[in-house]
Amino acid sequence: MPGIVFAKTKDKLDNSVKSLVMNFLEKLQEDDTAPGLHIEPLKNVADPRVRTGRVNNMWRAVLFRLETGSTPTYVYYGTWAHDKAIDIAGRSTLQMNPVFGIPEIIEQTKPEPQPTGLQYPISGGAAEGTGVAPGVRPVVDTWKNGLIEHGYTHEFLVDAAGLDPQIARKALAALTAPAFHKVTDRAPDWQGLLVLDLAAGKSLEASKEDLGLVDLRETPTEPTGPQTDDEKIIAGFDKDAAKLQFAFIGDAPEALREVIEGGSADAWRTFLHPEQRRYADGSWNGPFRLSGGAGTGKTVVILHRAKTLAQREPGARIILTTFTRTLASSLSESLVKLDPGLPLAANAGAPGIYASGIDALVHQVFKSASAAERKEAVKAVLGDAHASANLHPGGDAQKTWKDAIENTEHGLELELANPTFLEQEYVSVVLANFLTNREGYVKVPRVGRGTALTRPKRLGVWKLIEAFRQSQRVNESISFPELAAVAAQLLLQRAARGQGALADHVLIDEAQDLHAAHWTFLRALAAEGRDDLFIAEDSHQRIYGQKVPLSRYGIAIVGRSRRLSLNYRTTEQNLAYAVSVLNGTQIEDLEGGSQDSRGYHSARSGPVPEQSGATSLADELDVVAQHIRQWQAQDVPGSMIGIIARTKRQLQKLQTGLAERKVEVRDVDYPGDGSAPLYMTMHRAKGMEFFKVILFGVNESTVPLSMATNGLAEAERHDGMMRERSLLYVAATRARDELVVSWNGTPSELLPNTNPKVSAR
């Protein structure tokens, strides 16, 4: 029975053609001599191993036949219309890269003419009589070829970096981002990624390490006996860089069907970047942190890591958690998609993989405890007075803080007697240290808190904390951060009794949004040891949580921290726009160090984002309606068009206004049949992606939202403003292909002024 190696296709196939290809490959696996397949060599071709096969009268597959013992192995390259398939087959070569020994398919093509530049209008303010912000002026797109900027030559790229001469020449000659990305898109995957790395400023040595490339000229090889060229290619498919593009299907039709039917959108299930694979399969003597910007594949890594751990340690108790229920549900669905045979646990602590939002996980631990256990844990967190209370999760913490401020003599200035400051102080200092009395709070170090407090001020804060706790006790309520601290105590007390930890491995996605009580709980979930915690985070996307140095909670990640820098989702133009929202700000990571966005780069190219200012809400709604109609006319699925706003009130106006314009949109939580575009808040958009995105109502009055920053002390105000920037960054990076930013009146001060296109309305 012939073997099949599947090459990740560069061209999309219609669903109707996918079923034909699947049928063709299943027959090929059964018997490659079957007459209906017409597996035929061609004359006058670049590679004598190339074959074409008959998918049907219109479509032909391009393959390479490798002689491997008694049965051949076919490398499936792709399926095209008959004449195009013949042309591609004639120009394509399956070869071993002479520098790194990686199998690769090279298409010989003619040089293409390059455009000399692109002109885009840019917004600077409001043009009179146009309905747009004034100061619209034409500018030239400022994209620069990073290979040229960093001094790379054709000779270096070919001889040292192992690039195909044709690819190196075209990459150096590219004058625009679309032209550059066309080269990297059509190149063998590892070569395309290497070019992107070098253009972004990464050194050749660093990129080689990330891609798992080993220079054959620098590595002594052990004698392995005579090998044919075909056998060398088969052996090369096992190299990490080759696995970016090639997957050996063997004789498993189920695996073949997954690869064919999944298409490019599900390529993450089969084709991992070697760097991602290293983190998914690696092992560390303690917690490991993986950071990376939006779209760099952190969640992909964490899903594959869950699979790796489950297969490596049958019966292991693996908990996969994240900040929200929505993201947790998405992780559960993705696990099943990744491998339907994975062992999924029904509850935390059971063998297999258990996926849950962290607050639901906290609640499960709390509910599983006996009354005596709860009483002991509550006493350790909230004090003796709460120990006998019958507490229920929930309540309005914001209102409780306001009532405490109003009804307590505290002697604090307004910046401190503020629900936002008090809640952060309570969670980060009091709950994190299990403080139950004034004496403990006055003495405890307040690591990571920006606003200094004198002893009198600490006493005033503690009065408000006591008032908050008393109100909670009267109402028999316990806030979710309090519940997390109590659940942590339950786990710690069980461990002290020798009952053991609840999990063997804990995987945490979107970790930047977790607060101090969450981290106390997570540290207690698994005993300290090998591969106990795997943390994926992007501090640029911190829209909920507080700055939390993990070392405070016994989570030491120094020396076990890495960063992903290649964005697979967002185009280079959209990524540059989103990152510019963060320019000039200093962002702290979970180790307390500075995290910047330098080095982030994209594997994709697309149109320049459009900023569209209007003089009125009605005009802005006209802009939104026009874009939606235009995209729908291009057959963009409604479910892949996202309209994102800062507040729910804005979304109400959006839905009503578009209904008046006969444009149907649906709430993302009630999508219907998926035919209508979806609207959501910026917070709700976290974890989602769309082909087309409109950021609606990005006005000075809504972004930043005044209630997020007003009335706070300087450190907390800065932190609140940073969260607003991060929120805008998150919203902008939801767009895969096209991004439109709209407003009416005065635009937000957070919007960048570099290179957006502005349309006059």
GILIN-V323681 format. One record per pair of residues at least 24 apart in sequence whose ideal C-beta (glycine too) atoms are under 8 Angstrom apart, sorted by the first residue. I is the first residue (numbers start at 1). GAP is how many residues later the second one is. Records with the same first field share a line. If there is no record, write none. Layout:
BEGIN
I = GAP ; GAP
END
This chain:
BEGIN
1 = 28 ; 29 ; 70 ; 250
2 = 26 ; 27 ; 30 ; 69 ; 70 ; 71 ; 72
3 = 65 ; 68 ; 69 ; 70 ; 71 ; 245 ; 246 ; 247 ; 248
4 = 24 ; 25 ; 69 ; 70 ; 71 ; 72 ; 244 ; 245 ; 246 ; 252
5 = 68 ; 69 ; 70 ; 71 ; 232 ; 241 ; 242 ; 243 ; 244
6 = 70 ; 240 ; 241 ; 242 ; 243 ; 250 ; 253 ; 254 ; 264
7 = 68 ; 69 ; 70 ; 71 ; 98 ; 238 ; 239
8 = 181 ; 236 ; 237 ; 238 ; 239 ; 256 ; 259 ; 262 ; 263
9 = 68 ; 69 ; 70 ; 255
10 = 68 ; 175 ; 176
11 = 67 ; 69
12 = 251 ; 252
13 = 66 ; 250
17 = 38 ; 42 ; 62
18 = 242 ; 243 ; 245
20 = 35 ; 36 ; 39 ; 59
21 = 34 ; 38 ; 40 ; 58 ; 239
22 = 234 ; 235 ; 238 ; 239
24 = 29 ; 30 ; 31 ; 37 ; 55
25 = 36 ; 51 ; 231 ; 235
26 = 227 ; 230
28 = 25 ; 46
29 = 220 ; 222 ; 224 ; 227
32 = 40 ; 42
39 = 24 ; 26
42 = 44 ; 47 ; 48
44 = 46
45 = 44 ; 45
46 = 44 ; 45 ; 46 ; 47 ; 62
47 = 45 ; 46 ; 47 ; 48
49 = 45 ; 181
50 = 39 ; 40 ; 42 ; 44
51 = 38
52 = 33 ; 34 ; 37
55 = 24
58 = 24
59 = 26
60 = 25 ; 26
61 = 24
62 = 26 ; 27 ; 30
64 = 30 ; 41
66 = 164 ; 167 ; 168
67 = 161 ; 163
68 = 162 ; 163 ; 166
73 = 157 ; 161
75 = 30 ; 171
77 = 28
94 = 139
96 = 133 ; 136 ; 137 ; 140
97 = 65
98 = 64 ; 118
99 = 60 ; 61 ; 62 ; 63 ; 116 ; 117 ; 118
100 = 62 ; 113 ; 114 ; 115 ; 116 ; 139 ; 141
101 = 113 ; 115 ; 131 ; 135 ; 138
102 = 60 ; 86 ; 88 ; 111 ; 134 ; 137 ; 139 ; 140
103 = 130 ; 133 ; 134 ; 139 ; 143
104 = 60 ; 84 ; 86 ; 87 ; 141
105 = 83
106 = 58 ; 60 ; 61 ; 82
107 = 79
108 = 58
109 = 57 ; 77
111 = 58 ; 59 ; 62
112 = 58 ; 67
114 = 59 ; 60 ; 61 ; 62 ; 65
115 = 60 ; 61 ; 64
116 = 59
117 = 24 ; 58 ; 59
118 = 58 ; 490
120 = 488 ; 635 ; 636 ; 637
121 = 636 ; 637 ; 638
122 = 631 ; 632 ; 633 ; 634 ; 635 ; 636
123 = 488 ; 490 ; 624 ; 630 ; 633 ; 635
124 = 629
126 = 487
127 = 633
130 = 630 ; 631
131 = 482 ; 483 ; 484 ; 485 ; 488 ; 629 ; 630
132 = 480 ; 481 ; 482 ; 626 ; 627 ; 628 ; 629
133 = 480 ; 613 ; 614 ; 625
136 = 622 ; 624
139 = 616
141 = 35 ; 36 ; 467 ; 614
142 = 612 ; 613
143 = 33 ; 34 ; 37
145 = 26 ; 27 ; 29 ; 30 ; 35 ; 54
146 = 52 ; 53 ; 54 ; 55
147 = 24 ; 25 ; 48 ; 51 ; 52
148 = 24
149 = 50
150 = 48 ; 49 ; 51
152 = 46
157 = 38 ; 41
160 = 44
161 = 33 ; 37 ; 43
162 = 29 ; 32 ; 51 ; 53
163 = 24 ; 28 ; 31 ; 32
164 = 24 ; 27
167 = 24 ; 28
171 = 24 ; 28
177 = 395 ; 396 ; 428
178 = 427 ; 428
180 = 425
181 = 391 ; 422 ; 423 ; 424
182 = 423
184 = 419
185 = 419
188 = 57
189 = 52 ; 55 ; 56 ; 82
190 = 51 ; 52 ; 54 ; 55
192 = 411
193 = 51 ; 80 ; 373 ; 410
196 = 370 ; 405 ; 406 ; 407
197 = 369 ; 404
199 = 402
200 = 365 ; 399 ; 400 ; 401
201 = 397 ; 398
202 = 363 ; 397
210 = 63 ; 64 ; 65
211 = 29 ; 30 ; 33 ; 62 ; 63 ; 64
212 = 27 ; 28 ; 29 ; 62 ; 63 ; 66
213 = 28
240 = 34 ; 37 ; 38
241 = 33
243 = 28 ; 29 ; 31 ; 34
244 = 27 ; 28 ; 29 ; 30
245 = 26
247 = 24
266 = 71
268 = 29 ; 32
269 = 68 ; 69
272 = 28 ; 32
273 = 24 ; 293
275 = 289
276 = 24 ; 25 ; 28 ; 288
277 = 27
279 = 26 ; 283
280 = 24 ; 25 ; 27 ; 28
281 = 24 ; 27
283 = 247 ; 248
284 = 246 ; 247 ; 276
285 = 245
286 = 242 ; 243 ; 244 ; 246 ; 247 ; 270 ; 271 ; 274
287 = 245 ; 246 ; 247 ; 248 ; 263 ; 268 ; 269 ; 270 ; 273
288 = 243 ; 245 ; 246 ; 247 ; 269 ; 272 ; 273 ; 274
289 = 222 ; 246 ; 247 ; 248 ; 261 ; 268 ; 271 ; 272 ; 273 ; 301 ; 302
290 = 244 ; 245 ; 246 ; 247 ; 271 ; 272 ; 273 ; 274
291 = 245 ; 246 ; 247 ; 248 ; 270 ; 271 ; 272 ; 273 ; 298 ; 304
292 = 244 ; 246 ; 271 ; 272 ; 273
293 = 245 ; 247 ; 271 ; 272 ; 274 ; 282 ; 286 ; 304 ; 307 ; 440
294 = 244 ; 246 ; 247 ; 273 ; 275 ; 276 ; 284 ; 435 ; 436 ; 439
295 = 272 ; 273 ; 274 ; 275 ; 280 ; 307 ; 394 ; 438
296 = 242 ; 268 ; 269 ; 270 ; 271 ; 272 ; 304
297 = 267 ; 269 ; 271
298 = 211 ; 238 ; 239 ; 240 ; 266
299 = 32 ; 35 ; 210 ; 237 ; 388
301 = 235 ; 263
302 = 29 ; 205 ; 207 ; 232 ; 234
303 = 28 ; 31 ; 32 ; 35
304 = 34
305 = 202 ; 229
306 = 29 ; 36 ; 47 ; 201
307 = 28 ; 31 ; 32 ; 35
309 = 196 ; 222
310 = 32 ; 33 ; 42 ; 43
313 = 191
314 = 29
315 = 36
316 = 35 ; 188 ; 189
317 = 28 ; 31 ; 32 ; 33 ; 34 ; 35 ; 37 ; 185 ; 186 ; 187 ; 188
318 = 27 ; 34 ; 35 ; 36 ; 185 ; 186 ; 187 ; 188 ; 189
319 = 29 ; 34 ; 35 ; 36 ; 37 ; 42 ; 183 ; 184 ; 186 ; 187 ; 188 ; 206 ; 207
320 = 33 ; 34 ; 35 ; 36 ; 187 ; 189
321 = 34 ; 35 ; 36 ; 37 ; 40 ; 185 ; 186 ; 187 ; 188 ; 201
322 = 35 ; 36 ; 186 ; 187 ; 188
323 = 34 ; 35 ; 187 ; 190 ; 191 ; 221 ; 222
324 = 33 ; 186 ; 362 ; 363
325 = 32 ; 34 ; 35
326 = 358 ; 361
327 = 30 ; 182 ; 183 ; 359 ; 360
328 = 27 ; 28 ; 29 ; 32
330 = 357
331 = 24 ; 178
348 = 154 ; 155
349 = 153 ; 154
358 = 126 ; 156 ; 160 ; 163 ; 164
359 = 121 ; 124 ; 125
362 = 118 ; 121 ; 122 ; 125 ; 156 ; 159
363 = 30 ; 120 ; 124
365 = 122 ; 125 ; 126 ; 137 ; 156
366 = 27 ; 117 ; 120 ; 121 ; 124
369 = 121
373 = 117 ; 120 ; 121
374 = 112 ; 116
376 = 113 ; 117
377 = 109 ; 110 ; 112 ; 113 ; 116
378 = 100 ; 108
379 = 57
380 = 54 ; 56 ; 109 ; 113
381 = 50 ; 53 ; 55 ; 101 ; 104 ; 105 ; 108
382 = 54 ; 87 ; 91 ; 96 ; 100 ; 104
383 = 53 ; 54 ; 86
384 = 52
385 = 84 ; 85 ; 88
386 = 83 ; 86 ; 87
389 = 84 ; 87
390 = 86
391 = 81 ; 85 ; 86 ; 87
392 = 84 ; 85 ; 86
393 = 84 ; 85 ; 86 ; 87 ; 90
394 = 83 ; 84
395 = 77 ; 80 ; 82 ; 83 ; 84
397 = 26 ; 82
398 = 25
400 = 68 ; 71 ; 72 ; 75 ; 77
401 = 63 ; 67
403 = 64 ; 68
404 = 60 ; 63 ; 64 ; 67
405 = 59
407 = 60
408 = 55 ; 56 ; 59
409 = 54
410 = 50 ; 51 ; 53 ; 54
411 = 45 ; 49
412 = 45 ; 48 ; 49 ; 52
414 = 297
415 = 36 ; 296 ; 297 ; 298 ; 299 ; 301
416 = 35 ; 37 ; 41 ; 44 ; 45 ; 297
417 = 43 ; 47
418 = 293 ; 294 ; 295 ; 298
420 = 292 ; 296 ; 300
421 = 30 ; 291 ; 292 ; 295
422 = 39 ; 42 ; 43 ; 46
423 = 58
424 = 25 ; 122 ; 292
425 = 24 ; 36
426 = 39 ; 42 ; 55
427 = 54 ; 88 ; 89 ; 90 ; 119
428 = 87 ; 88 ; 118 ; 120
430 = 35
431 = 50 ; 51 ; 53 ; 54 ; 85 ; 86 ; 89
432 = 53 ; 84 ; 85 ; 87 ; 88 ; 120 ; 121
434 = 51 ; 55
438 = 24 ; 28
441 = 24
447 = 102 ; 105
448 = 98 ; 99 ; 100 ; 101 ; 104 ; 144
449 = 266
450 = 263 ; 264 ; 265 ; 266 ; 268 ; 269
451 = 262 ; 263 ; 264 ; 265
481 = 34 ; 35 ; 36 ; 37
482 = 35
484 = 31 ; 33 ; 34 ; 36 ; 37
485 = 32 ; 35 ; 36
487 = 34
488 = 29 ; 32 ; 33 ; 35 ; 36
491 = 30 ; 33 ; 34
492 = 32
495 = 29 ; 32
500 = 27
501 = 24 ; 25 ; 26
502 = 24
504 = 28
505 = 26 ; 27 ; 28 ; 29
506 = 26 ; 27 ; 28
507 = 26 ; 27 ; 29
508 = 25 ; 26 ; 27 ; 28 ; 29
509 = 27
510 = 26 ; 27 ; 28 ; 31 ; 176 ; 177
511 = 24 ; 25 ; 26 ; 79
512 = 25 ; 26 ; 27 ; 29 ; 30 ; 33 ; 78
513 = 28 ; 29 ; 30 ; 31 ; 32
514 = 31 ; 34
515 = 29 ; 30 ; 31 ; 33
516 = 30 ; 32 ; 36 ; 37
518 = 27
519 = 29 ; 31 ; 33 ; 34 ; 36
520 = 33
522 = 31 ; 33
523 = 30 ; 31 ; 32
528 = 26
535 = 55
537 = 52 ; 53
539 = 48 ; 49 ; 50 ; 51 ; 56
540 = 42 ; 47 ; 55 ; 57 ; 186 ; 189
541 = 145 ; 185 ; 188 ; 189
542 = 45 ; 180 ; 181 ; 184
543 = 139 ; 140 ; 143 ; 180 ; 183 ; 184 ; 187
544 = 139 ; 179
546 = 173
547 = 41 ; 45 ; 172
548 = 42
549 = 41 ; 42 ; 43
550 = 40 ; 41
551 = 40 ; 41
557 = 33 ; 34
558 = 33
561 = 30
565 = 34 ; 35 ; 36
566 = 35 ; 36 ; 37
567 = 33 ; 34 ; 35 ; 36 ; 37
568 = 34 ; 35 ; 36
569 = 35 ; 120 ; 164 ; 167
570 = 32 ; 34 ; 163 ; 165 ; 166
571 = 31 ; 33 ; 34 ; 35 ; 36 ; 164 ; 165 ; 166
572 = 29 ; 30 ; 32 ; 33 ; 34
573 = 32 ; 33 ; 34 ; 35 ; 36
574 = 28 ; 32 ; 35 ; 158 ; 159 ; 161 ; 165
575 = 25 ; 26 ; 27 ; 158
576 = 178 ; 179
577 = 32 ; 155 ; 162 ; 175 ; 178 ; 179
578 = 150 ; 151 ; 154 ; 155
579 = 150
580 = 172 ; 174
581 = 144 ; 147 ; 148 ; 151 ; 169 ; 170 ; 171
582 = 143 ; 144 ; 147
583 = 169
585 = 137 ; 140
587 = 135
604 = 132
606 = 131 ; 132
607 = 130 ; 131 ; 150
608 = 147 ; 148 ; 149
609 = 123 ; 126 ; 129 ; 130 ; 131 ; 132 ; 147 ; 148
610 = 128 ; 129 ; 130 ; 131 ; 146 ; 147 ; 148 ; 149
611 = 129 ; 130 ; 131 ; 136 ; 140 ; 145 ; 146 ; 147
612 = 128 ; 129 ; 130 ; 131 ; 146 ; 147 ; 149
613 = 129 ; 130 ; 131 ; 134 ; 145 ; 148
614 = 128 ; 129 ; 130 ; 147
615 = 129 ; 130
616 = 128 ; 129
617 = 36 ; 40 ; 127
618 = 39
619 = 125 ; 142
620 = 76 ; 77 ; 122 ; 123 ; 124 ; 141
621 = 33 ; 36 ; 37 ; 40
622 = 39 ; 139
623 = 117 ; 119 ; 136 ; 138
624 = 30 ; 34 ; 39 ; 70 ; 72 ; 118
625 = 33 ; 36 ; 38
627 = 65 ; 67 ; 113
628 = 30 ; 35 ; 37 ; 49 ; 66
629 = 34
631 = 60 ; 61 ; 107
636 = 55 ; 56
637 = 37 ; 38 ; 54
638 = 28 ; 36 ; 37 ; 38 ; 39 ; 40
639 = 32 ; 35 ; 36 ; 37 ; 38 ; 39
640 = 50 ; 51 ; 52
641 = 36 ; 37 ; 49 ; 50 ; 51 ; 52 ; 53
642 = 26 ; 35 ; 36 ; 37 ; 38 ; 43 ; 46 ; 48 ; 50 ; 51 ; 52 ; 92 ; 93
643 = 34 ; 35 ; 36 ; 37 ; 50 ; 51 ; 53
644 = 35 ; 36 ; 37 ; 38 ; 41 ; 49 ; 50 ; 51 ; 52 ; 87 ; 90
645 = 34 ; 35 ; 36 ; 37 ; 50 ; 51 ; 52 ; 57
646 = 35 ; 36 ; 51 ; 52 ; 56 ; 57 ; 59 ; 81
647 = 34 ; 55 ; 58
648 = 33
650 = 46 ; 47 ; 52
651 = 28 ; 29 ; 30
653 = 44
654 = 25 ; 42 ; 43
655 = 24
682 = 45 ; 46 ; 48 ; 49
683 = 44
685 = 45 ; 46 ; 49
686 = 44
688 = 46
689 = 45 ; 46 ; 47
690 = 44 ; 45 ; 46
691 = 44 ; 45 ; 46 ; 47
692 = 43 ; 45 ; 46 ; 48
693 = 38 ; 39 ; 41 ; 42 ; 45 ; 46 ; 47
694 = 46 ; 47 ; 48
695 = 33 ; 36 ; 37 ; 44 ; 45 ; 46 ; 47
696 = 46
697 = 45 ; 46 ; 47
698 = 30 ; 43 ; 44 ; 45 ; 49 ; 50 ; 52 ; 53
699 = 44 ; 45 ; 46 ; 47 ; 48 ; 49
700 = 45 ; 46 ; 47 ; 48 ; 49
701 = 44
702 = 46
703 = 24 ; 25 ; 45 ; 47
704 = 44 ; 45 ; 46
724 = 26
725 = 25
END
